[in-house]
């Protein structure tokens, strides 16, 4: 699955912003032939760490 789809269909610009904001701690991709590849387990962990419960508190 593509990272943008995993993140709820975010735009390329939003993904770019996630990568450049050190406060977010977004995983660093590996560049191969001008394409970016992310480790699936790192993306899953990042998503889990940024989910919120229904009362608005971080999980």
C-alpha positions as CSV (number, residue, x, y, z in Angstrom):
1,X,0.0,0.0,0.0
2,X,1.2,3.5,-0.8
3,X,2.1,5.7,2.2
4,X,-0.3,8.5,1.1
5,X,-3.1,6.0,1.1
6,X,-2.1,4.7,4.6
7,X,-2.2,8.3,5.8
8,X,-5.8,8.7,4.7
9,X,-5.2,10.0,1.2
10,X,-3.0,13.0,2.1
11,X,-1.6,15.0,-0.8
12,X,2.0,14.9,-2.0
13,X,2.6,18.3,-0.5
14,X,1.3,17.2,2.9
15,X,3.7,14.2,2.8
16,X,6.5,16.5,1.9
17,X,5.6,18.7,4.9
18,X,5.5,15.7,7.2
19,X,9.0,14.7,6.1
20,X,10.4,18.2,6.7
21,X,8.9,18.9,10.1
22,X,11.3,17.5,12.7
23,X,8.7,17.9,15.5
24,X,6.5,15.2,13.8
25,X,9.2,12.6,13.8
26,X,8.1,11.2,10.4
27,X,10.2,8.3,9.2
28,X,13.0,9.1,6.8
29,X,12.6,7.5,3.3
30,X,15.2,5.7,1.3
31,X,15.7,7.2,-2.2
32,X,16.2,4.7,-5.0
33,X,16.2,6.0,-8.6
34,X,14.4,9.2,-7.7
35,X,11.7,7.3,-5.8
36,X,11.1,7.4,-2.1
37,X,10.6,4.2,-0.2
38,X,9.5,4.0,3.5
39,X,9.8,1.0,5.8
40,X,6.3,-0.3,6.4
41,X,6.9,-1.0,10.1
42,X,8.1,2.6,10.6
43,X,5.1,4.1,8.9
44,X,2.8,1.8,10.9
45,X,4.5,2.8,14.2
46,X,4.3,6.5,13.3
47,X,0.6,6.3,12.4
48,X,-0.1,4.4,15.7
49,X,1.8,7.1,17.7
50,X,-0.3,9.9,16.1
51,X,-3.8,8.4,16.5
52,X,-6.1,10.0,19.0
53,X,-8.9,8.5,21.1
54,X,-12.4,9.7,20.7
55,X,-11.9,12.1,23.7
56,X,-9.1,13.9,21.9
57,X,-6.2,12.4,23.9
58,X,-3.3,10.8,22.2
59,X,-3.4,7.0,22.2
